[in-house]
Amino acid sequence: MKKHIFNIILSLSFILSGTSCSDYLDYQPDDFLTMEMIFTDKIRTEDWMASVYSSIPSPMWGYFKDQGYNIMGDDITIPQEWQQFGWANVYAYTMANWSPISGWNPYYWVELHKRIRTGLVFLENVRIIPEAGLTETYVSQMKNEVRFLIAYYYSLMIELYGPIPFTPGVIYPVDAPASELMTTQVPYDEIVDWIDQELKDVATKLPPVYSDNNDWGRATSIMALAIRARTLLFAASPLFNGNPDLKDWKNADGINLFKPDYDVSKWAKAAAAHKEMIDAAHAAGYALYKEYNSDGSIDPFMSYYNMSLKRFSDGNKEIIFGRPNNPDLGNFQAHHLPKGIGGNAGMGVTQELVDAFYMKNGISPIIGYNADGSPIINPASGYVEKGFSTDVERRLTAWPGGGPSNLKDGTLSPVTMSGTYNMYCNREPRFYVSVIFNEAWLGVDNRRVEFLQGGGRDTGPTFDAPQNGYNVRKRISLEVFPREGRYPYQPGILYRLAEAYLSYAEALNESQGPTAEVYEYVNLVRERAGIPGLQAGLSKEEMREAIQHERRVEFNCEGIRFNDVRRWKLGEKYFNTRLFGMNFNGTKKSDDESDPQAFYKRTFYKNRYFNKRMYLWPVPQAQMDINPNLIQAPGYN
């Protein structure tokens, strides 16, 4: 499968244009083309497989607006006024307005089952026809790709719904009796065990990489091992491992859908799966993406910046699972950026995420909050919140995002300019690559960001402005310029090697405690980020907290945080809270708490809500009405 088919599979030009994806599958291709016509023709066979690939979510626009994980988490917020522009379902989750009748664009319960059925039809009908280009080797590869996709789609469903109806390999005929179709949910661990074994087997049959760059994004053995490991990590985590809130949930046959007791061996199994995947990835040439300074040291700014932007073919071997082409790339990029350069601007980083980034010495500046929302500052960090810098801060980096080139001093580049609010000074590199704050450098317009009301080019009395005082820089090239229609290409990343490292460390810590290997893999991520390693002598509980914090920072604004908080069962802590930011109405460059016009002061932005039923997606009410053997998730009745 060379350039032709892969343009079909991952550009998805005919599948993702308008309504053609659902129409194509709902219409059933065998109604207008016989199976013989499809599976004796190479192009039509490839087209069918393209439709199986089509439900891989976009980690860009999808994770923001469709799946919505970035907005449903606590890294990014949107104004309530955006609801009318297609964000209603995502916003509703943040208000705890979530029920069996809630709409959710991807509708996994139905749509992924459709895609799985399409995959099963492919497996049943694809055939070896060498003279048509369907060689034994090629057909075997395609079948294993489809097997991967089926297991992957099951993993996506159980991450959200937990137990689901599960009949792997079964294609029900359209005239099957209701007694066959109306299946109840299968215990969660049975589905996990099937995914585990299926992906482990598939991994022995797929290549770890493809020699042709046009094939990048197709299923590989490393992708299979990664999704297997992630599924086992979910199964070991508090949400699904001995959760007392789920112990009484039974299916229509009276069988418990979750085992009631905590099982530490699940962590050991997840750790082993991650180590197997990491070793296989290393052997195949995958590695953390790094760029280097002239003295041979890691440039953490450029490394973290281009980790999100560089293609696999350009040396970004950190990408384990990627999607080459993603719909609405320009919209995705523009929605992050200030309005003064043509961005949509209302999407903002939360103050709580700003607070989570370390100082450049690797120490957390904020260790908690008082009852009034004010921060508890860590005196050991060197953090200063009030006041403004008097000098340019320069560091050894080639990153151009901190100031104009005339502020460079040899190999030292500006990170912040004089007059920057001290809250944003002396922070770790990932902060500057991730957050647009007031008076940060806006290179495409050759000026600083202007968020002050009363003339600021990047704000105004509009919801298309940063309601909490920040925009999002993470995963956005410094060359993006919406006003001039400049939207450079970037790949979508669904899984990268840093996730494997931190997941392995987490599983190993939970099963064995903070061993030297736990430190090793956390510190590999911190080293690339340009901060010192963790302090020695942490307890298991302290290491757990350190890993959770590291994941929040490393994967900020990538859609991972939402599912992390869910599986850790920490939604009440992080998703049911008051959110703060800078003073949107501020007209003065001031941090005077008593001045209502001061911009630089922590200001209540809005409440967000969560209750424990929302850890799981409800079974859609329309499906409950169709199938009386489905049992609703706890709390939704």
Secondary structure, DSSP 8 states (H G I E B T S, - for coil): --HHHHIIIII-TTTSSTTHHHHHHHT-GGGTS-HHHHHTSHHHHHHHHHHHHTTS--TTHIIIIIS-HHHHTTSEE--GGGGGGTTHHHHHHHBT---TT---TT-HHHHHHHHHHHHHHHHHH---BGGGTB-HHHHHHHHHHHHHHHHHHHHHHHHHHSS----TT----TT--HHHH------HHHHHHHHHHHHHHHHTTS-SS-SSGGGTTS--HHHHHHHHHHHHHHHHSTTTSS-GGGTT-B-TTS-BSS-SS--THHHHHHHHHHHHHHHHHHHTT------B-TTS-B-HHHHHHHHTTS-GGGT-TTEEEEES--TTHHHHHHTTS-GGGT-----EE-HHHHHHS-BTTS--SEEEE-TTS-EEE-GGGT---SSB-SS-EEEE----TTS-GGG-BTTEEEEE-TT-BGGGSSB-HHHHHHEE-TT-EEGGGTEE----TTT-TT--SSSSS-TTS-EE-TT--TT-BGGGTB-----EEEEEHHHHHHHHHHHHHHHH-S-HHHHHHHHHHHHHHT-----S---HHHHHHHHHHHHHHHTTTTT-HHHHHHHHT-HHHHTSEEEEES-TT--BS---TT-TTBSSS-EEEEEEB--GGGGS----HHHHHH-TT----TT--
